[in-house]
């Protein structure tokens, strides 16, 4: 508290005392007293920094002990100071301050009376302002406080400004004397120059008075960033008075401070609630509070504060109330509670698309008809209300006819609902619009969505592939064909094979060597006994230097060919294996064995001889080569 009822009746001011209250305009003659603890502690902290001699240091120790609550130590130190300097008048001023801070009003009154008598005998002994300030703690009127504040400014007693002016200004404001509080704060701000405390005190009074022009001047000369929730609340209030980008910038900074944890949401919320009745905020303070709780990750508190805003007379405030409640609902464990707020916000924006308030930029994503409509459609879809979701997106498309992504989303949702023909007709009409506007790339994207929707439509697919090829988008064309093949494979394998063959042709045409093996692997997966696909894969592997994969495919060709009774096909594949891997003994053995099975004994014997030249210790090869040589040797000893 800044003011309390006068504690001592012995020295009442001349005006009629009114005990215990400072409210109302009748406060001119009420008897109050400045709270000595808050005021004197502030004064002591500031004067302690300037202490120099032994006596000053002892006084400083006394004050610090009292601030810490060490009353006995403070009294002992003070008595020591008086004993060491019995003629130093300031020591008795300190004693009177100590008595006031300890609530010993009779002692303070006695000490003050003695000091006043000494000052009357020797006016130069003590500054009359120090006697008057001590008297303010025992009893005074609001008028006397105002006069004292003006006098310490006029006389340049800057050592008293920070301790006495803030509580005096607050008492004036609490007494309903807003104009005088504002003027005193303005005088202090002007006189002090660069005082940070004066700036914030004046800013608070400007906010209370709702003065727009001074608020603008203060914001352009902000001495430093706010250091606590109280200062942030004042700054938000000033920026609200000024509006425009000031408000947006300050609120964004405050929300970032809350998100980072550097500013406690609870503290800022309380300060804003205290200031909610001050000045002329451009928007309800509850809106700021709701945004703060949303930034702090407390969606339910944000919803509770946003709900009353939905009944505002201002359409933009209603919109923000619905939007904050919707965004908070989506972030909560029960996102379905966002549905009515999304519906209301969407309706407002659909009726007035330019209604969006600049504060909507502070939500993520920013609030506009597109983001609200998309969230609404998604939530309806999640709840199984597909037809309602489709109608929402259809309305969104009508409001934004140039937004292709909205049309694609609508077509996808229609397809999921089984309304494929309707979706196809919509995309075809959009593609025609794009053709009329010569939007070639946009039309290709629409054709892509159309093909994905109805892949059996050869005309659209052919036009799309041709378009991709024409502008050098070969990779996209191949990727699309592969994607369509993967989708078609479970139900129409032949269609998937044809799509992949077309992809392979494009890859060869565009020299996309890296894509060719991948495509043929997919073809082989769909038709593993197709030797043409395997041979093509071997060629692709060899061209890209993947010899190991090429040999594996050749071995598979051997397996399939033998299983199908096509030994000549298998023989050709084994010859390729030997050519690609001439030091692989297994390849020689399999080739020789197949030659034997085909009756090609001479060729088989030569294969074994080649193998023995590489691996002379291969006993199996040596035995088989010898046996074949013996068979080939005629009875007269001459080779056949």
N, C-alpha and C positions, 0 to 999 in steps of 0.2 A: 504493500500500500504506500501511496505517496503522502496521504494526509490522514490524520487521526483527530478525534475530538481533543480539544485543548486539555492537557493533563493537569494544569495548575490553575487554580482560580485566583491566585494572589495578585496577578498582573493582567487583568482582563483589558482588552482594547476598549476604546471608547464606544465602539458600536455595540449594539445589543447582541450578546452571544446566543448562538443556536447550537446546541450540543450534538455532536455525533454525525453530522451529515454535511455534504458539500454539494448536493444535487440541486438543480433548479436555478432559475435566474435570481432568486432571493438571496443568493450566496454572498452578496456584497457585504453584509454585516454579520455573517456567520463566523463563529469562533472555531478555528481548526488549528492543527499543528503539523508541521512537516515531520515525517517519520525520520528520527535522527539516525537510525541504524543504516538504512539504505543511503541516505544523503552523506552522512559523515564517513561511512566506509569508502564511498566513492571519492570523497575529498582526500581522505588519508592515503589511499592508494596512489593518487596523483602527486601529492606533496612528498611522499616517501622517496620518490625518485630524485628529488632535488636536495635531500638532506646532505649537509657537509660537516659542520663542527661536531664536537662531542655531545653538546646539548641536543642539537638537532637529531643526532643518531639515537640518543636515549628516547627522545620523543617518538622517533620512528619505531623503535622497538616496542614502546608502549602501545602505539596504534596497531602494529602488526599482531601483538599478543591479544589485543582486544578483538581484532578481526578473526583470529583463530579460536576465540572463546576462552582464552587463558586469562580470566578476569583477575585472579590473584597476582599473577606475574605482571599484568598491566598496571595494577595499582602500586605494586612495589617499585616498579621502574619509574612511575610518575613521581612518587614520593622522593625517590633518589634524585630525580631531576630537580625538584623543588629545593631539596636540601643543598644541592650543588650550586644552584642559581636562584637564590631567594629573591633577587631583584628583577628577575626576567619576567615581564608581564605576560609574555606569550605562554609561559608555562601554566599560568592560572587559567588562560583561555583553554588550553589543552585539558586542564582538570575539569572545567565546566563541560567540555565536549564529552569527556569520559563519563561524567555523571549523567548526561543526557542519554548516551548510548546504553548505559546500564539501567536506565529507567529511574534513577534517583532524582526525581524532579525537584524535591525540596532542596537538596544539596545544590543542584544546578541553579535553582532560583537564588539561593544565598550567594553562590559564587558570582553569578551574573550581576546581582545587585551591588556586590562589592566592586566589581570591575566598572560598573556604570558610575559609581561614586568617584572612583579614582579618575575616570575619564572626564568627569565634570570638573574636577580640580585641575587636571592637566589635559586639555583637549588633544594635545599632540602625542599623548602617551599611547593611544590605541586608536586604530581606525574604527570609526563609528559603524561602518558596515559590518565589522566582525561582531559587534555587540547586537546589531539588529538581526543578523542571521541566526545567532544563538537564541534570540528572543522568538524567532519564527518557530522554533521547535517546542516552545512552551505554550504558545497561543498567539493566533493572529487571524486576520480576515483574508479573504481572497484578494481584496483590493490591496492589502498590505503586501501580499506575495507578489502581485503584479508590479507594484511600485518598486519593490526590492529588485525584481528581475530587470526592470528597465534601468534602475540605477547602477547595478553592477555592469551592465552593458555600456552605459554612458560614461562611467568612471574608468572603464578598462580593467576591471578586476577579473582578468581572464582565468585566474586561479580558482575562481568560484563558479565559472560558467558551467563546466561539465557536470559538477556535482549538484548544483541548485536549479539550473534552468530546465532540464528535462522534467523533474517532478513538478515544478511550478507550472509549466506548460500543460502537463497532464491534468493537474488540478483545475486549471482554467477550462480545459476541454470537458472534463467530467462535470463541471459546474454549468455547462451549457454556454460558456462564453467562447464560442468557436472562433469568432472573428478576432478577439483579443489574443487567444492562444496562437492563431495563425500569424498575427502581426508580430508578436514577441519572438516566435520561432523564425520568422523572416528576418527580423533585426539581428538575431544571433547569427543566422547563416550568413548574412551580408557582412556583419562586423568581424566574424571569426576568420573569414577567408577560406582556408582549406580544411576546416575542422570536419572530420568524418561524422562525429557525433551530432554536430549541428545540422549536417546535411540530412541524416536519417530522421532527426527530430522534426525538422521543417517538412520533410517528405511526408511524414505521418500526418501532420496538420493540414498539408495541402490535400491529402487524400480525404481527411475528415471534412474539409470544406468543399470538396468537389471542384477545385480550381483547375481547369484544364490547361491554361496558359503557363502557370508556374510548374505544373507537372511536366510539360514539354521541356521547359528550361532545365529542370532538375535531371531529366533523363539524358539530356545531352551533356551533362557535366557530372555523371555518376563517378564518385571518387574511387570506388573499388567495388568488386563483386560482393554480393551479400555473403555474410559469414554465418548466419543462423536462420532458422525458420521465420523468426519475426521480421528480419530484414527482407527475406524473400517474399513474404506476404505483402509488405509495404510496396516493394518493387512491382509485384503483380498488380496491386491496386492502382499504382501510378500509370502503368502501361495500359491498364484497362480504361483509365480516363482518357489517355491519348489515343488509344486504338491503333488501327492499321498495323503496320509491320512491327511497331514497338511491342505491341501486345503479343503477337505471334512469336517474335524472337525471344522475349523474356520467358514466356510460358514454355517454349521448347527447351530453353536452358534449364528451367526448373524441373521439367519432366525428366531430362537427362540426368540431373543430379539425383533425382529420386530413383531412377532405374539403376544407377551406379551404386546406390547405397550411401552416398556421401550426404544425402539429405533425408532425414527420417520423414516418411509420409505422414505418420501420426502427428508429429510436431507441426508440420506445415498445415495439415488439416485443421488443427486446433487454432493456429494463428489466423488462418483464413476465416474460420468461424467467428473468431472475436472481431475481426475487421468487417464482417459481412454487413453490418449496419452503418459503416462509415462511408461517407462520400457518395459518389454516383458511379457505381460500377457499370460498365457498358453491357455486361452480361451477368446473369445470376452467379453468385459466388459458388453455388452448389455445382455449377458446371465445371469450374476449375477444380473443385474438390473431387468430383467424379473422375476427371481426367487423371488426377494425381493418384487416386487409388487404382485406377486401371494400369497406370505405369508401374505401380508398386506390385502388381500381380495379385491384387485383391479384388477379383471381379464382382463378388457379391456386394461389397461396400460401394463399388462404383455403380452397380445397378440400383441400390437403395437410394443413392443421391440423384441418379439420373431420372428416376421414375417421376418425381414431381415436375420436372422440366417439360414433360410431355403434355402438360396442360397449359403451357405458356401461351400468351396471346401472340408472341412473336413466332412466325413460322420457322425462322432459322434456328431459334432456340429449341422449338419442338423437334426439329430435325436432328439437332445435335443430341438432345436427350434420348431420342430413339436410337441414334447411331451408337452412342456410348453404351447404352443398355444392350444393344445388339452385339457389339464387339466384345463387351464383357461377358455376355451370355455364351458366345462362341468359345471364349477362353475358359469357361467354367467347366466343371465336371458334368453339367447338364446343358449341353448346347441347345437342346430343344426350347429352352426358355427364351432364346434369341428370336424365335420365329415371329411372334406378334410385333416385335420391335422392327425387325427387318421388313415385314409387310407394310407397317405404317411408314417407315422411312422411304421405302420404294414408291409408295403411293404419292408421298409428298414430292419426291424428286421427279416422278413421272408427270405430275401435274405442273410442276415448276422446275424444269431442268437446271436453271441458273440459280437455284435457291442456295446452293452449297455455300456454307460459311467458311471464311479463311481458316478458322480453327479446325475444320475438318481435315486439314492437311496434317494435323498432329496425330491422327489415328493411323494405324498401320494395318492394312493399306488405307490410303486416304479415302474419305467418304465421297462417293459420287454415284451417279445412277448405275454405272457399270459394276462397280465393286459391290454395291448393295444388291443389285439384281443377281449377280453371279452367286453371292453367298446365299441369297434366298432360294435360288433354283437348286443349288447343291444341297441345302438343308431339306428342302421338300423332297428331293430325290432320295436322300438317305432315309427319310421317313416313309418311303413308299408312295408318296403322292406325286407320281410321275407326270400325270396329266397337268397338275397344277404347275409343276416345274417347267413343263413344255410351254405352257401359256405365259409364264413369267419370262422365259427366254424369247418367246415370240414377240412379246411386248417390248423387250429390251432391243431386239433387232429393229422393230419399227421406230424406236427412239434414236437408234444409231445405225442407219441403213448402210453406212460405209464400213462398219466394223466387221471384217471378214471372220475374225475369230469367234464372234458371237454366232454367226450363221453355222460355222463348223460345229460348235458346241451344241447348237440346237439340232442339227442333223444327226449327230451322234446320239443324243438323247432320244430323238424320234426312232432311230434304228433299234435302240435298246427296248423301246416300248412296242416294237413290232410294226411301226409305221414307216417301213422302208420306202415304199413308193412315194409317200408324201415327202420324205427327206430327199429322195432322188430328184423329184421335180423341183424342189426348192433350190438345190445345188445347181441343177441344169439351168434354171432361170438366172441364177447369180452368175454363172459362167458366161451366159449370153450377155449380161450387163457388162461384164469385164471385157468381153470381146468388143462390144460397141465402144467402150472407152479406151480401147487399145492397151489395156492393162494385161500384157502378155504373161508376165511372171505371176501376177495375181490369179489369172485364169488357170495356169498350170497348177497352182496350189489348190484351187477349187477342184480341178480334175483329179488331183491326187486323192482328196477326200472322197470324191465321187467313186473313184475306182476302189478305194478301201471299203466303201459302203456296199457297192455292187460289183465285185471283181469279175463277174461273168460278162460284163458289158465290154465287148472287144473294141468298140469304136472309141470310147473314152480312153481306154488303156493305150490303144495305138497312138492316139493323138498326144497323149501325155508323154509316152516314150519318145515319140518323134520330136516333141517340143524340148524335152530334156537334151536329147542328142544334138539338136540344132544349136543350142546355146552352150554346149560343152559341159552339161551337167551329167556326164556319163555315170559317175559314182552314184548319184541320186537315182538314176534310172535303174541301175543294177540293184541297188538296195531295195527299191520299191518292188521289183520283180521277185526278189528273194523273200521279202515280207509277205507278198501275196501268195507265193508258193507255200510258205509255212502255214498260212491260214487255210489254204485249200487242201493241204496234204491229208488231213484226217478223213475228209469226206470225198474228195475227188483227186485221187493220186495222179491220174492221167493229166488233169489240168495243171497240177503242180509241176509235173515233169516238163510239160510244154513251156511253162513260165520260166523254169530254170534253164531250159535249152535256149530260150530267147536271151536270158541273162548272160549265158556263156557266149553267145554270138556277139552281144554288145561288148562284153569284156575283151574278146579277141579284136573286135573292130576298134575299140578305143585303147587297145594295148594295155589293158588293166591286168597285167600278168599276176599280180598278187591275188586278184579276186577269182581267177579261173580255177585253181585247185579247190578253193572253198566251195565254189558252185558245183563242181563235179562230185565233191564229197557228199553234198546234199542229194545230187542225182543218184549216186550209188546207194545212199541210204534209202531212197524211195524204190529203187529197182536194182537190187544187189546182183542179179544174174545178167545184167545188161553189159556185155563185154565192150561194146562201143564206148559206153560211158567210162569204163575202167581204162581203156586204151587212151581216151582223151585226157583222163586224169594223169596217166603216165607221162604223156607229152607235156602237159602243163607243169608237172613236177620237174621234169628234166629242164624245161625252159627257165624255170625259176631257181635251178640249182638245188632242188630238194631231192637228191638221189636216193636217200634212204626211203622216203615215202614212195618214190617211183618203184623201187625194188619190191616194197611190200605190196603195191598194187599188182605188179607182175606175178608175184606168187599167188595172189588171189585169183588172177586170170588163169593160172595153171590149175588151181583147184576147181574153179567153175568149169573150165573147159574139159577136164578129165571127167568131172561128174556128168557132164552133158554128152560125153563120148566124142569129144573133138580133140584127139591127141595132137593133130597137126597144129591147132591153135595153142595148145599147151607147149609144144616143142618150140614154136616161135617165141613164146614168152620166156622160156628158159634160156634160149640163145641170147635174148636181151639182158637177162639177169647176169649171165656170164660176161657179156660185153660191158655192163655197168660196174660189175664187181668181179674183176678177173682173178682175184686172189681168194675167192670164197670157195672152199672145198665142197661145201654142201651143194652149191649150184652145179658143180661138175658131176657130182655123184648122181643128182636127180636127172641131169641131162643125159648122162650115159645110160642110166636105168631106163629112161623113157625110150631112148634109141634102141636099146636091146629089145624092149617090148614091141617096138615097131619093126624089128628084124633088121635094123640098120647096124649090123655088128661092126662093120669096118669103121663107121663114124664113131660108134661107142668106144671101140678100141683106141682110136685116135684121141678121144676126149680123155680117156684114162692116162694115155701117155703124156698129154699136156698137164694133167694133174700131178703125175709123178715128177715131171720136170720142176714143178713148183714145190711139191712136198714129197721127196723121195722116201721118206719113212712111213708113208701111208700104206700100211700092209694090206688093208682091204682093197685099195685101188690097185696095188701090185698084183694081188691074187686074181682080181677080176680081169685085169689087163692080160695076164699070162693065160688065163683060161680062154679069153677071146682070141688071143694070138694063136693058141693051139687049135682052136676050132677053125680058124681061117687058114691054117697051114695044110696043104694037100698031102696025100700019102706019099707022093714022090719027093716031098720036102720043099717043093717050090711054092711060094705064096700064091694064093689065088688072086 
